[in-house]
Amino acid sequence: MFLKHRVIDPLYDKGITKFAIFCDNVLNFHASPDDDYYAEWAEEVHEEGGWVAIINTRQHVEEEMHDARLQHYVHFGEDYNDILWQAHKPPIVFHILDALVTGRVRRVEG
């Protein structure tokens, strides 16, 4: 809950409803025992037309997230992996992610 209450909530209070979490160097995922935490976050952002996307997860981390049923609340997985975000300015990365989440594009290559 630290991430949600200490980082996300202050951003949400300022009107930010679309979140990208870059996980290139995340080695494991520690799920909350229940999914209320994720459901609350997803409900808040979806009410405002927002989303949460988790980018570039390693396969075992993606499996841990899937086992925690995170796919019901946030966007992650094959379509959100291998995005070379470092080579682009933040507005470009945002537009790429927004297009993925909204279904305007199916997959980004490279």
MOPAC internal coordinates of N, CA, C and O (Angstrom, degrees):
PM7 1SCF
backbone

  N    0.0000 0     0.00 0     0.00 0    0    0    0
  C    1.4420 1     0.00 0     0.00 0    1    0    0
  C    1.5236 1   112.57 1     0.00 0    2    1    0
  O    1.2310 1   120.36 1   165.39 1    3    2    1
  N    1.3175 1   116.91 1   -14.61 1    3    2    1
  C    1.4545 1   121.08 1  -179.75 1    5    3    2
  C    1.5287 1   110.86 1   -55.48 1    6    5    3
  O    1.2310 1   120.35 1   130.56 1    7    6    5
  N    1.3305 1   116.94 1   -49.44 1    7    6    5
  C    1.4639 1   121.00 1  -178.54 1    9    7    6
  C    1.5204 1   110.69 1   -57.37 1   10    9    7
  O    1.2310 1   120.52 1   131.75 1   11   10    9
  N    1.3141 1   116.62 1   -48.25 1   11   10    9
  C    1.4709 1   120.35 1  -177.21 1   13   11   10
  C    1.5272 1   111.55 1   -64.26 1   14   13   11
  O    1.2310 1   120.59 1   128.74 1   15   14   13
  N    1.3224 1   116.47 1   -51.26 1   15   14   13
  C    1.4693 1   119.40 1  -172.45 1   17   15   14
  C    1.5263 1   114.09 1   -78.00 1   18   17   15
  O    1.2310 1   120.00 1   147.61 1   19   18   17
  N    1.3188 1   117.60 1   -32.39 1   19   18   17
  C    1.4568 1   119.74 1  -175.91 1   21   19   18
  C    1.5231 1   113.59 1   -94.20 1   22   21   19
  O    1.2310 1   120.35 1   152.11 1   23   22   21
  N    1.3323 1   116.94 1   -27.89 1   23   22   21
  C    1.4646 1   119.96 1  -175.04 1   25   23   22
  C    1.5368 1   111.14 1  -112.70 1   26   25   23
  O    1.2310 1   120.57 1   126.32 1   27   26   25
  N    1.3130 1   116.51 1   -53.68 1   27   26   25
  C    1.4628 1   120.96 1  -173.29 1   29   27   26
  C    1.5284 1   112.37 1   -70.48 1   30   29   27
  O    1.2310 1   119.78 1   131.99 1   31   30   29
  N    1.3338 1   118.03 1   -48.01 1   31   30   29
  C    1.4652 1   120.38 1  -176.91 1   33   31   30
  C    1.5332 1   113.28 1   -56.69 1   34   33   31
  O    1.2310 1   118.94 1   135.32 1   35   34   33
  N    1.3489 1   119.63 1   -44.68 1   35   34   33
  C    1.4698 1   118.18 1   176.76 1   37   35   34
  C    1.5365 1   112.70 1   -61.86 1   38   37   35
  O    1.2310 1   120.44 1   144.27 1   39   38   37
  N    1.3222 1   116.77 1   -35.73 1   39   38   37
  C    1.4693 1   119.51 1   176.96 1   41   39   38
  C    1.5213 1   110.49 1   -68.75 1   42   41   39
  O    1.2310 1   120.79 1   136.45 1   43   42   41
  N    1.3141 1   116.10 1   -43.55 1   43   42   41
  C    1.4670 1   121.42 1   178.35 1   45   43   42
  C    1.5317 1   110.45 1   -59.77 1   46   45   43
  O    1.2310 1   120.35 1   139.54 1   47   46   45
  N    1.3088 1   116.93 1   -40.46 1   47   46   45
  C    1.4662 1   121.43 1   178.64 1   49   47   46
  C    1.5311 1   111.88 1   -62.51 1   50   49   47
  O    1.2310 1   120.25 1   157.16 1   51   50   49
  N    1.3145 1   117.13 1   -22.84 1   51   50   49
  C    1.4703 1   121.76 1   177.85 1   53   51   50
  C    1.5304 1   111.82 1   -92.52 1   54   53   51
  O    1.2310 1   120.31 1  -174.47 1   55   54   53
  N    1.3417 1   117.02 1     5.53 1   55   54   53
  C    1.4585 1   120.90 1   175.55 1   57   55   54
  C    1.5175 1   115.45 1    97.09 1   58   57   55
  O    1.2310 1   119.93 1  -174.72 1   59   58   57
  N    1.3217 1   117.73 1     5.28 1   59   58   57
  C    1.4634 1   120.40 1   178.81 1   61   59   58
  C    1.5218 1   108.43 1   -83.96 1   62   61   59
  O    1.2310 1   120.73 1   -55.77 1   63   62   61
  N    1.3441 1   116.20 1   124.23 1   63   62   61
  C    1.4638 1   120.50 1  -176.78 1   65   63   62
  C    1.5262 1   113.02 1  -126.23 1   66   65   63
  O    1.2310 1   120.31 1  -179.99 1   67   66   65
  N    1.3139 1   117.01 1     0.01 1   67   66   65
  C    1.4636 1   120.77 1   179.09 1   69   67   66
  C    1.5178 1   107.57 1  -120.46 1   70   69   67
  O    1.2310 1   121.32 1   -57.39 1   71   70   69
  N    1.3380 1   115.08 1   122.61 1   71   70   69
  C    1.4533 1   121.10 1  -172.52 1   73   71   70
  C    1.5170 1   111.19 1  -124.88 1   74   73   71
  O    1.2310 1   120.59 1   -46.32 1   75   74   73
  N    1.3187 1   116.48 1   133.68 1   75   74   73
  C    1.4563 1   122.90 1   174.39 1   77   75   74
  C    1.5230 1   107.24 1  -118.35 1   78   77   75
  O    1.2310 1   121.15 1   -54.47 1   79   78   77
  N    1.3198 1   115.40 1   125.53 1   79   78   77
  C    1.4564 1   121.16 1   178.27 1   81   79   78
  C    1.5252 1   106.99 1  -113.21 1   82   81   79
  O    1.2310 1   120.89 1   -63.68 1   83   82   81
  N    1.3069 1   115.91 1   116.32 1   83   82   81
  C    1.4596 1   122.03 1  -176.83 1   85   83   82
  C    1.5268 1   108.73 1   -91.54 1   86   85   83
  O    1.2310 1   120.58 1   -59.82 1   87   86   85
  N    1.3086 1   116.50 1   120.18 1   87   86   85
  C    1.4668 1   121.74 1  -172.15 1   89   87   86
  C    1.5157 1   113.50 1  -115.70 1   90   89   87
  O    1.2310 1   119.87 1  -154.60 1   91   90   89
  N    1.3106 1   117.85 1    25.40 1   91   90   89
  C    1.4606 1   121.36 1  -178.44 1   93   91   90
  C    1.5293 1   112.44 1   -51.18 1   94   93   91
  O    1.2310 1   119.99 1   142.52 1   95   94   93
  N    1.3170 1   117.62 1   -37.48 1   95   94   93
  C    1.4650 1   121.39 1  -175.53 1   97   95   94
  C    1.5259 1   113.50 1  -111.14 1   98   97   95
  O    1.2310 1   120.13 1  -163.88 1   99   98   97
  N    1.3253 1   117.37 1    16.12 1   99   98   97
  C    1.4650 1   120.74 1   177.46 1  101   99   98
  C    1.5233 1   108.43 1   -82.89 1  102  101   99
  O    1.2310 1   120.69 1   -53.88 1  103  102  101
  N    1.3148 1   116.29 1   126.12 1  103  102  101
  C    1.4626 1   120.27 1  -175.06 1  105  103  102
  C    1.5286 1   113.87 1   -99.63 1  106  105  103
  O    1.2310 1   119.81 1   160.71 1  107  106  105
  N    1.3370 1   117.96 1   -19.29 1  107  106  105
  C    1.4570 1   119.83 1   172.71 1  109  107  106
  C    1.5169 1   110.16 1  -157.80 1  110  109  107
  O    1.2310 1   121.33 1   -15.21 1  111  110  109
  N    1.3161 1   115.05 1   164.79 1  111  110  109
  C    1.4535 1   121.94 1  -176.12 1  113  111  110
  C    1.5250 1   108.10 1  -124.10 1  114  113  111
  O    1.2310 1   120.49 1   -52.47 1  115  114  113
  N    1.3040 1   116.66 1   127.53 1  115  114  113
  C    1.4595 1   121.57 1   178.68 1  117  115  114
  C    1.5258 1   107.79 1  -106.17 1  118  117  115
  O    1.2310 1   121.26 1   -76.22 1  119  118  117
  N    1.3148 1   115.20 1   103.78 1  119  118  117
  C    1.4646 1   120.61 1  -176.75 1  121  119  118
  C    1.5216 1   110.98 1   -77.01 1  122  121  119
  O    1.2310 1   121.27 1   -29.32 1  123  122  121
  N    1.3098 1   115.18 1   150.68 1  123  122  121
  C    1.4485 1   121.37 1   171.31 1  125  123  122
  C    1.5321 1   107.39 1   -71.42 1  126  125  123
  O    1.2310 1   119.56 1   -33.99 1  127  126  125
  N    1.3334 1   118.45 1   146.01 1  127  126  125
  C    1.4645 1   120.09 1  -177.99 1  129  127  126
  C    1.5357 1   113.75 1   -60.42 1  130  129  127
  O    1.2310 1   120.28 1   150.81 1  131  130  129
  N    1.2972 1   117.08 1   -29.19 1  131  130  129
  C    1.4681 1   119.61 1   175.69 1  133  131  130
  C    1.5214 1   108.10 1  -122.87 1  134  133  131
  O    1.2310 1   120.81 1   -12.13 1  135  134  133
  N    1.3151 1   116.05 1   167.87 1  135  134  133
  C    1.4653 1   118.30 1  -175.87 1  137  135  134
  C    1.5231 1   113.17 1   -98.14 1  138  137  135
  O    1.2310 1   119.70 1  -169.22 1  139  138  137
  N    1.3332 1   118.17 1    10.78 1  139  138  137
  C    1.4657 1   121.05 1   178.75 1  141  139  138
  C    1.5232 1   112.07 1   -59.01 1  142  141  139
  O    1.2310 1   121.07 1   141.65 1  143  142  141
  N    1.3249 1   115.56 1   -38.35 1  143  142  141
  C    1.4631 1   121.99 1  -179.70 1  145  143  142
  C    1.5274 1   110.54 1   -58.68 1  146  145  143
  O    1.2310 1   120.69 1   130.81 1  147  146  145
  N    1.3255 1   116.29 1   -49.19 1  147  146  145
  C    1.4577 1   121.25 1  -178.32 1  149  147  146
  C    1.5225 1   111.03 1   -71.92 1  150  149  147
  O    1.2310 1   120.62 1   141.61 1  151  150  149
  N    1.3221 1   116.41 1   -38.39 1  151  150  149
  C    1.4661 1   120.89 1   179.61 1  153  151  150
  C    1.5250 1   110.54 1   -62.65 1  154  153  151
  O    1.2310 1   120.24 1   138.16 1  155  154  153
  N    1.3207 1   117.15 1   -41.84 1  155  154  153
  C    1.4685 1   121.60 1   179.25 1  157  155  154
  C    1.5192 1   110.92 1   -61.08 1  158  157  155
  O    1.2310 1   120.55 1   132.55 1  159  158  157
  N    1.3110 1   116.56 1   -47.45 1  159  158  157
  C    1.4542 1   121.53 1  -179.25 1  161  159  158
  C    1.5242 1   110.09 1   -62.96 1  162  161  159
  O    1.2310 1   120.47 1   131.78 1  163  162  161
  N    1.3178 1   116.70 1   -48.22 1  163  162  161
  C    1.4665 1   120.87 1  -178.84 1  165  163  162
  C    1.5223 1   110.88 1   -61.26 1  166  165  163
  O    1.2310 1   120.22 1   136.75 1  167  166  165
  N    1.3193 1   117.19 1   -43.25 1  167  166  165
  C    1.4583 1   120.61 1  -179.31 1  169  167  166
  C    1.5330 1   111.37 1   -62.35 1  170  169  167
  O    1.2310 1   120.77 1   136.52 1  171  170  169
  N    1.3178 1   116.13 1   -43.48 1  171  170  169
  C    1.4702 1   120.11 1   179.53 1  173  171  170
  C    1.5245 1   111.53 1   -59.84 1  174  173  171
  O    1.2310 1   120.21 1   129.72 1  175  174  173
  N    1.3249 1   117.21 1   -50.28 1  175  174  173
  C    1.4616 1   118.76 1  -176.21 1  177  175  174
  C    1.5228 1   111.98 1   -72.42 1  178  177  175
  O    1.2310 1   119.83 1   143.49 1  179  178  177
  N    1.3335 1   117.94 1   -36.51 1  179  178  177
  C    1.4636 1   119.68 1  -179.76 1  181  179  178
  C    1.5211 1   112.01 1   -65.28 1  182  181  179
  O    1.2310 1   120.28 1   145.14 1  183  182  181
  N    1.3376 1   117.08 1   -34.86 1  183  182  181
  C    1.4673 1   120.71 1   177.10 1  185  183  182
  C    1.5207 1   111.61 1   -59.93 1  186  185  183
  O    1.2310 1   120.49 1   152.08 1  187  186  185
  N    1.3096 1   116.68 1   -27.92 1  187  186  185
  C    1.4620 1   122.00 1  -178.82 1  189  187  186
  C    1.5262 1   112.36 1  -101.44 1  190  189  187
  O    1.2310 1   120.12 1  -168.90 1  191  190  189
  N    1.3375 1   117.37 1    11.10 1  191  190  189
  C    1.4575 1   120.63 1  -179.57 1  193  191  190
  C    1.5219 1   113.28 1    78.20 1  194  193  191
  O    1.2310 1   120.51 1  -161.50 1  195  194  193
  N    1.3189 1   116.63 1    18.50 1  195  194  193
  C    1.4559 1   121.48 1  -177.30 1  197  195  194
  C    1.5135 1   113.19 1   -97.77 1  198  197  195
  O    1.2310 1   121.49 1     5.70 1  199  198  197
  N    1.3285 1   114.76 1  -174.30 1  199  198  197
  C    1.4579 1   121.68 1  -179.27 1  201  199  198
  C    1.5217 1   110.01 1  -159.82 1  202  201  199
  O    1.2310 1   121.91 1   -13.27 1  203  202  201
  N    1.3256 1   113.95 1   166.73 1  203  202  201
  C    1.4540 1   122.20 1   173.64 1  205  203  202
  C    1.5219 1   106.33 1  -127.11 1  206  205  203
  O    1.2310 1   120.38 1   -55.10 1  207  206  205
  N    1.3223 1   116.88 1   124.90 1  207  206  205
  C    1.4585 1   121.90 1   178.86 1  209  207  206
  C    1.5229 1   108.74 1  -122.09 1  210  209  207
  O    1.2310 1   121.13 1   -46.17 1  211  210  209
  N    1.3162 1   115.44 1   133.83 1  211  210  209
  C    1.4597 1   121.18 1   177.97 1  213  211  210
  C    1.5232 1   107.09 1  -109.45 1  214  213  211
  O    1.2310 1   120.86 1   -58.97 1  215  214  213
  N    1.3124 1   115.97 1   121.03 1  215  214  213
  C    1.4541 1   123.01 1  -168.08 1  217  215  214
  C    1.5357 1   111.28 1  -108.14 1  218  217  215
  O    1.2310 1   121.65 1   -39.91 1  219  218  217
  N    1.3273 1   114.45 1   140.09 1  219  218  217
  C    1.4664 1   122.89 1   170.70 1  221  219  218
  C    1.5289 1   114.09 1    56.11 1  222  221  219
  O    1.2310 1   121.08 1  -124.75 1  223  222  221
  N    1.3179 1   115.54 1    55.25 1  223  222  221
  C    1.4570 1   118.99 1   175.79 1  225  223  222
  C    1.5291 1   110.29 1   -85.50 1  226  225  223
  O    1.2310 1   121.11 1   -33.53 1  227  226  225
  N    1.2977 1   115.49 1   146.47 1  227  226  225
  C    1.4643 1   120.30 1   172.90 1  229  227  226
  C    1.5276 1   107.57 1   -72.11 1  230  229  227
  O    1.2310 1   120.49 1   -23.82 1  231  230  229
  N    1.3214 1   116.68 1   156.18 1  231  230  229
  C    1.4615 1   120.63 1  -173.80 1  233  231  230
  C    1.5296 1   112.34 1   -57.26 1  234  233  231
  O    1.2310 1   119.79 1   134.15 1  235  234  233
  N    1.3279 1   118.01 1   -45.85 1  235  234  233
  C    1.4642 1   119.19 1  -177.84 1  237  235  234
  C    1.5351 1   111.40 1   -67.96 1  238  237  235
  O    1.2310 1   119.67 1   148.89 1  239  238  237
  N    1.3221 1   118.23 1   -31.11 1  239  238  237
  C    1.4637 1   121.43 1   176.28 1  241  239  238
  C    1.5241 1   109.55 1   -70.29 1  242  241  239
  O    1.2310 1   120.77 1   138.26 1  243  242  241
  N    1.3210 1   116.13 1   -41.74 1  243  242  241
  C    1.4610 1   120.42 1   176.49 1  245  243  242
  C    1.5353 1   110.50 1   -59.91 1  246  245  243
  O    1.2310 1   120.34 1   138.84 1  247  246  245
  N    1.3188 1   116.95 1   -41.16 1  247  246  245
  C    1.4702 1   120.65 1   178.22 1  249  247  246
  C    1.5282 1   110.99 1   -64.31 1  250  249  247
  O    1.2310 1   120.12 1   139.72 1  251  250  249
  N    1.3369 1   117.37 1   -40.28 1  251  250  249
  C    1.4667 1   120.95 1   176.83 1  253  251  250
  C    1.5239 1   110.68 1   -62.64 1  254  253  251
  O    1.2310 1   120.30 1   139.01 1  255  254  253
  N    1.3211 1   117.03 1   -40.99 1  255  254  253
  C    1.4669 1   120.95 1   178.31 1  257  255  254
  C    1.5282 1   110.56 1   -66.15 1  258  257  255
  O    1.2310 1   120.83 1   139.08 1  259  258  257
  N    1.2991 1   116.02 1   -40.92 1  259  258  257
  C    1.4636 1   120.43 1   178.63 1  261  259  258
  C    1.5273 1   110.21 1   -64.12 1  262  261  259
  O    1.2310 1   120.22 1   136.60 1  263  262  261
  N    1.3265 1   117.19 1   -43.40 1  263  262  261
  C    1.4659 1   121.19 1   178.09 1  265  263  262
  C    1.5222 1   111.48 1   -61.06 1  266  265  263
  O    1.2310 1   120.28 1   149.43 1  267  266  265
  N    1.3219 1   117.07 1   -30.57 1  267  266  265
  C    1.4664 1   122.04 1   177.94 1  269  267  266
  C    1.5351 1   112.10 1   -83.94 1  270  269  267
  O    1.2310 1   120.72 1  -177.27 1  271  270  269
  N    1.3361 1   116.23 1     2.73 1  271  270  269
  C    1.4750 1   123.62 1   178.16 1  273  271  270
  C    1.5340 1   112.76 1    65.26 1  274  273  271
  O    1.2310 1   120.63 1  -151.07 1  275  274  273
  N    1.3078 1   116.41 1    28.93 1  275  274  273
  C    1.4569 1   121.21 1  -179.70 1  277  275  274
  C    1.5272 1   112.36 1   -65.52 1  278  277  275
  O    1.2310 1   120.17 1   155.95 1  279  278  277
  N    1.3280 1   117.28 1   -24.05 1  279  278  277
  C    1.4588 1   121.00 1  -178.79 1  281  279  278
  C    1.5291 1   112.35 1   -61.38 1  282  281  279
  O    1.2310 1   119.63 1   164.06 1  283  282  281
  N    1.3124 1   118.31 1   -15.94 1  283  282  281
  C    1.4612 1   121.45 1   177.31 1  285  283  282
  C    1.5290 1   112.21 1   -78.97 1  286  285  283
  O    1.2310 1   120.82 1   166.82 1  287  286  285
  N    1.3352 1   116.04 1   -13.18 1  287  286  285
  C    1.4561 1   119.83 1  -172.31 1  289  287  286
  C    1.5217 1   114.89 1  -123.66 1  290  289  287
  O    1.2310 1   120.31 1   149.52 1  291  290  289
  N    1.3240 1   117.00 1   -30.48 1  291  290  289
  C    1.4616 1   120.34 1  -176.89 1  293  291  290
  C    1.5244 1   109.74 1  -133.34 1  294  293  291
  O    1.2310 1   120.92 1   -15.73 1  295  294  293
  N    1.3085 1   115.84 1   164.27 1  295  294  293
  C    1.4622 1   122.13 1   179.58 1  297  295  294
  C    1.5198 1   108.99 1   -96.34 1  298  297  295
  O    1.2310 1   120.77 1   -54.41 1  299  298  297
  N    1.3190 1   116.13 1   125.59 1  299  298  297
  C    1.4577 1   122.06 1   174.87 1  301  299  298
  C    1.5199 1   107.74 1  -162.22 1  302  301  299
  O    1.2310 1   120.99 1    -7.93 1  303  302  301
  N    1.3082 1   115.72 1   172.07 1  303  302  301
  C    1.4590 1   119.96 1   177.09 1  305  303  302
  C    1.5135 1   111.79 1   120.40 1  306  305  303
  O    1.2310 1   121.60 1    16.14 1  307  306  305
  N    1.3077 1   114.54 1  -163.86 1  307  306  305
  C    1.4621 1   121.87 1  -172.65 1  309  307  306
  C    1.5253 1   113.25 1   -52.40 1  310  309  307
  O    1.2310 1   119.87 1   136.59 1  311  310  309
  N    1.3221 1   117.86 1   -43.41 1  311  310  309
  C    1.4670 1   120.79 1  -178.11 1  313  311  310
  C    1.5270 1   112.64 1   -67.88 1  314  313  311
  O    1.2310 1   120.32 1   161.01 1  315  314  313
  N    1.3238 1   116.99 1   -18.99 1  315  314  313
  C    1.4622 1   121.49 1  -176.92 1  317  315  314
  C    1.5236 1   112.51 1  -106.57 1  318  317  315
  O    1.2310 1   120.45 1  -172.24 1  319  318  317
  N    1.3116 1   116.74 1     7.76 1  319  318  317
  C    1.4642 1   121.59 1   178.61 1  321  319  318
  C    1.5248 1   109.44 1  -101.99 1  322  321  319
  O    1.2310 1   121.19 1   -18.49 1  323  322  321
  N    1.2934 1   115.33 1   161.51 1  323  322  321
  C    1.4655 1   122.04 1   178.24 1  325  323  322
  C    1.5237 1   113.57 1    63.07 1  326  325  323
  O    1.2310 1   120.20 1  -150.51 1  327  326  325
  N    1.3125 1   117.22 1    29.49 1  327  326  325
  C    1.4619 1   121.31 1   174.81 1  329  327  326
  C    1.5234 1   107.50 1   -89.15 1  330  329  327
  O    1.2310 1   120.68 1   -60.65 1  331  330  329
  N    1.3069 1   116.31 1   119.35 1  331  330  329
  C    1.4634 1   121.11 1  -178.93 1  333  331  330
  C    1.5320 1   109.61 1   -85.12 1  334  333  331
  O    1.2310 1   121.16 1  -109.02 1  335  334  333
  N    1.3034 1   115.38 1    70.98 1  335  334  333
  C    1.4557 1   121.69 1  -173.58 1  337  335  334
  C    1.5255 1   113.01 1   -70.81 1  338  337  335
  O    1.2310 1   119.57 1   154.49 1  339  338  337
  N    1.3356 1   118.42 1   -25.51 1  339  338  337
  C    1.4606 1   120.99 1  -175.66 1  341  339  338
  C    1.5217 1   112.90 1   -63.81 1  342  341  339
  O    1.2310 1   120.18 1   155.60 1  343  342  341
  N    1.3030 1   117.27 1   -24.40 1  343  342  341
  C    1.4649 1   121.34 1  -176.30 1  345  343  342
  C    1.5334 1   112.64 1   -84.28 1  346  345  343
  O    1.2310 1   120.18 1   177.86 1  347  346  345
  N    1.3388 1   117.25 1    -2.14 1  347  346  345
  C    1.4693 1   120.54 1  -174.44 1  349  347  346
  C    1.5270 1   111.24 1  -122.98 1  350  349  347
  O    1.2310 1   121.23 1   -24.10 1  351  350  349
  N    1.2898 1   115.25 1   155.90 1  351  350  349
  C    1.4617 1   120.89 1   174.61 1  353  351  350
  C    1.5332 1   108.62 1   -74.79 1  354  353  351
  O    1.2310 1   119.80 1   -27.96 1  355  354  353
  N    1.3391 1   117.98 1   152.04 1  355  354  353
  C    1.4666 1   121.22 1  -176.67 1  357  355  354
  C    1.5330 1   115.67 1   -50.88 1  358  357  355
  O    1.2310 1   118.36 1   139.00 1  359  358  357
  N    1.3402 1   120.74 1   -41.00 1  359  358  357
  C    1.4731 1   118.18 1   179.37 1  361  359  358
  C    1.5334 1   112.94 1   -62.00 1  362  361  359
  O    1.2310 1   120.30 1   145.98 1  363  362  361
  N    1.3240 1   117.03 1   -34.02 1  363  362  361
  C    1.4719 1   120.60 1   178.50 1  365  363  362
  C    1.5266 1   109.49 1   -67.83 1  366  365  363
  O    1.2310 1   120.49 1   134.85 1  367  366  365
  N    1.3269 1   116.66 1   -45.15 1  367  366  365
  C    1.4638 1   120.72 1   178.95 1  369  367  366
  C    1.5278 1   109.82 1   -60.86 1  370  369  367
  O    1.2310 1   120.65 1   137.50 1  371  370  369
  N    1.3277 1   116.36 1   -42.50 1  371  370  369
  C    1.4591 1   120.16 1   178.11 1  373  371  370
  C    1.5320 1   110.87 1   -58.74 1  374  373  371
  O    1.2310 1   119.89 1   133.39 1  375  374  373
  N    1.3115 1   117.82 1   -46.61 1  375  374  373
  C    1.4716 1   120.86 1  -179.00 1  377  375  374
  C    1.5256 1   111.56 1   -64.63 1  378  377  375
  O    1.2310 1   120.02 1   143.29 1  379  378  377
  N    1.3202 1   117.57 1   -36.71 1  379  378  377
  C    1.4695 1   121.31 1   176.56 1  381  379  378
  C    1.5296 1   109.55 1   -62.83 1  382  381  379
  O    1.2310 1   120.68 1   131.08 1  383  382  381
  N    1.3279 1   116.31 1   -48.92 1  383  382  381
  C    1.4602 1   120.11 1  -178.90 1  385  383  382
  C    1.5222 1   111.84 1   -65.11 1  386  385  383
  O    1.2310 1   120.45 1   138.34 1  387  386  385
  N    1.3143 1   116.74 1   -41.66 1  387  386  385
  C    1.4584 1   120.38 1   178.93 1  389  387  386
  C    1.5298 1   110.47 1   -61.55 1  390  389  387
  O    1.2310 1   120.35 1   140.06 1  391  390  389
  N    1.3196 1   116.93 1   -39.94 1  391  390  389
  C    1.4696 1   120.77 1   178.03 1  393  391  390
  C    1.5270 1   111.01 1   -65.71 1  394  393  391
  O    1.2310 1   119.88 1   142.17 1  395  394  393
  N    1.3216 1   117.83 1   -37.83 1  395  394  393
  C    1.4632 1   120.91 1   176.88 1  397  395  394
  C    1.5339 1   110.89 1   -65.77 1  398  397  395
  O    1.2310 1   120.80 1   131.00 1  399  398  397
  N    1.3123 1   116.07 1   -49.00 1  399  398  397
  C    1.4654 1   120.77 1  -176.67 1  401  399  398
  C    1.5238 1   111.21 1   -63.41 1  402  401  399
  O    1.2310 1   120.24 1   137.88 1  403  402  401
  N    1.3096 1   117.15 1   -42.12 1  403  402  401
  C    1.4665 1   120.48 1  -177.41 1  405  403  402
  C    1.5185 1   113.43 1   -81.90 1  406  405  403
  O    1.2310 1   120.54 1   174.52 1  407  406  405
  N    1.3361 1   116.57 1    -5.48 1  407  406  405
  C    1.4605 1   119.93 1   176.83 1  409  407  406
  C    1.5125 1   114.89 1    84.67 1  410  409  407
  O    1.2310 1   119.84 1  -170.86 1  411  410  409
  N    1.3304 1   117.92 1     9.14 1  411  410  409
  C    1.4670 1   119.62 1   178.13 1  413  411  410
  C    1.5158 1   111.77 1   -70.49 1  414  413  411
  O    1.2310 1   120.33 1   153.01 1  415  414  413
  N    1.3278 1   116.98 1   -26.99 1  415  414  413
  C    1.4681 1   122.08 1   171.11 1  417  415  414
  C    1.5257 1   106.48 1  -131.26 1  418  417  415
  O    1.2310 1   121.47 1   -27.13 1  419  418  417
  N    1.3123 1   114.80 1   152.87 1  419  418  417
  C    1.4665 1   119.96 1  -176.98 1  421  419  418
  C    1.5249 1   112.09 1   -93.72 1  422  421  419
  O    1.2310 1   120.61 1   140.35 1  423  422  421
  N    1.3080 1   116.43 1   -39.65 1  423  422  421
  C    1.4757 1   120.44 1  -177.07 1  425  423  422
  C    1.5214 1   108.33 1  -155.67 1  426  425  423
  O    1.2310 1   121.52 1   -35.34 1  427  426  425
  N    1.3102 1   114.70 1   144.66 1  427  426  425
  C    1.4590 1   120.78 1   177.08 1  429  427  426
  C    1.5174 1   107.66 1  -105.16 1  430  429  427
  O    1.2310 1   120.68 1   -51.94 1  431  430  429
  N    1.3035 1   116.30 1   128.06 1  431  430  429
  C    1.4618 1   121.02 1   177.95 1  433  431  430
  C    1.5146 1   109.56 1   -97.60 1  434  433  431
  O    1.2310 1   121.40 1   -55.72 1  435  434  433
  N    1.3383 1   114.93 1   124.28 1  435  434  433
  C    1.4673 1   119.98 1   175.09 1  437  435  434
  C    1.4320 1   114.09 1    74.84 1  438  437  435
  O    1.2310 1   120.10 1   180.00 1  439  438  437

